[in-house]
Amino acid sequence: MAEYIMLFRFTKAGVEKIKESPARIKAAKKLFEAHGAKIKTFYAVLGEYDTVCIVEAPDDETIARLSLLVSAQGNVHPQTLRAFSEEEFAALVSKIS
């Protein structure tokens, strides 16, 4: 499975309902699993973003769909990055002419 880094910023609605965040995280984990993906790690962070998740998904289409589903709930604005492992990166670089 491919790995992704998902960065989230709370919306105004998300901040107003911040105490519901732990339950929303649990619900997101179930949602991802229902779509064949997995939230491997969750972090609350300081700085430009509020939370970060490391996610596994079978393909880009699945993670894009999940990003839209989470965003549509109105509590966060996600940004998703495809992450390549050291081994995947080495394989990519080895194919450069």
Buried (B, 14 or more C-beta within 10 A) or exposed (E): EBBBBBBBBBBEEBEEBEEEBEEBBEEBBEBBEEBEBBBEEBEEEEEEBBBBBBBBBEEEEBBEBBBEBBBEBEBBBBBBEEBEEEEEEEEEEEEEE
